[in-house]
Amino acid sequence: MPAGFREVGVDELYAQLHSPADAGATERAAGAGAEDAPAVLDVRTRGEFAGGRVPGAVNVPLDELSDAVRSGRLDDMRGRPVAVVCAIGKRSAQVRPPPSRPVAFLPILMLTCAV
């Protein structure tokens, strides 16, 4: 696993998104006063995302991710951990830049099982 990337399970991600001091998971996941909480990036298709999702997740299908980063669509995630999720872990595992390119979003948390 490249530096700055770490695999996490559902329980760990849930714990990071939910804290007794928080008003609610949706607010925390959406970033309301929770700079240390991970932003959740869902790289499934729009149809899969519409069928169910982590509260506050941002949907950018994997095949649109490069354009979304280049266009600045994900700039509000910079400086926060980013949890990348998909249906079974194959697409989220592909969210890794080539070794020659700098990573703009660190740390990256890769969910190790399905959403």
Secondary structure, 3 states (H helix, E strand, C coil): CCCCEEEECHHHHHHHHCCCCCCCHHHHHHCCCCCCCCEEEECCCHHHHHCCCCCCCEECCHHHHHHHHHHCCCHHHCCCCEEEECCCCHHHHCCCCCCCCCCCCCCEEEECCCC
